[in-house]
Each structure stands twice: as C-alpha cells, then as structure tokens.
C-alpha cells in the first residue's frame, strides 16, 4: 500500500504547472532575473524551458525553490 502522506510539497505538481504558474505570475523577464538561465532570457517559451529544466537538475531545483517561496508568500 502506498504512503499518501508525503512530506514533499511538490508531490503531484508537474513541472509544466510550476513553470506556467510562475510565468503567469511573474512573466519571463522577472523569471530570468530570479533564475538566470538563457531559456528564460532569450526567446523564452514553455516548451523550450521544459526541455532545458528536465535535463538540468540544478536549474530545475532553482525553479522549484522559486515556486515554493512564492506559494509560501516569501517572494
């Protein structure tokens, strides 16, 4: 039987949802200032950003951290 009481606050939240909500809230320009990666600053798109973030764990970690800070009200 699976444990449904995970301590992971991102449990069940997809990377696409995280990215879409952040872009909707802050826009690409602010995203690029907060997480300085090229896919946010040069011709950004959800599709290209998802490809990069899925291959680059350190960048994904930064985006997930930004999302959690925003959701907790500290951004």
N, C-alpha and C positions, 0 to 999 in steps of 0.2 A: 504494500500500500504506500503510495507517495505521500510525502510530508507537504501539506498545503500551507504551512505556516513558515514560509521562507523569510529570512531576515534581509533579503535583497530587495531594496526599494524599487529596483528597476524590473523586478520579476513581472513578466507578461507585457512589458512595454517594448515595442520594436524600435530599432534604430531609426527607421523611417519616421515613426511617430515622434520620436525625440527631436530629430532634425527638423521636421515640418513644424512642430510647435515652437521651437526656438527661432526659426526663420520668421514665422508668423508674428512672434512677439518682438524680436529684436531687429530683424532684417539682416541681409547679408553683410552690410558694411560693419555693423556692430559685432556680428559673429566673427568677422575677420580681425577686428581689433582685439576681441576677447581670446580667440583661439587663432593664432597667426599661422594659418595654413593656406597655401595657394588656392585650393579648391573653393575657399570662401572669398578670396580677394580678386581672382581673375576669372571672369565669365562663369560665375557660380551657378550651379543647378543642383537640385536634389539628387538627380541620377549620378552625376559625376562625384558629388560629395559622398554619397553612399558607397560607391565603388572604392574610393580612397579610404574612407573610415573602416570599411570591412577588412582592408588589407593592412591597416596601420594601427596597431593596438594603442600606441601612445596617444595618437590623435583622437581615437575613439574614447579613450579614458578622459581626455580633457573635455570633450563634448558632453559626455555623460555627467561629469562633475559639474559643468555649467548648468545642465538641465536640473540636477538635484539641488544646486544652490538656488536656482530660480524658483523651483517648486516649493522650497522651504522658506522662501521670502528673503533670502540673504543676498540677492542680486538686484 
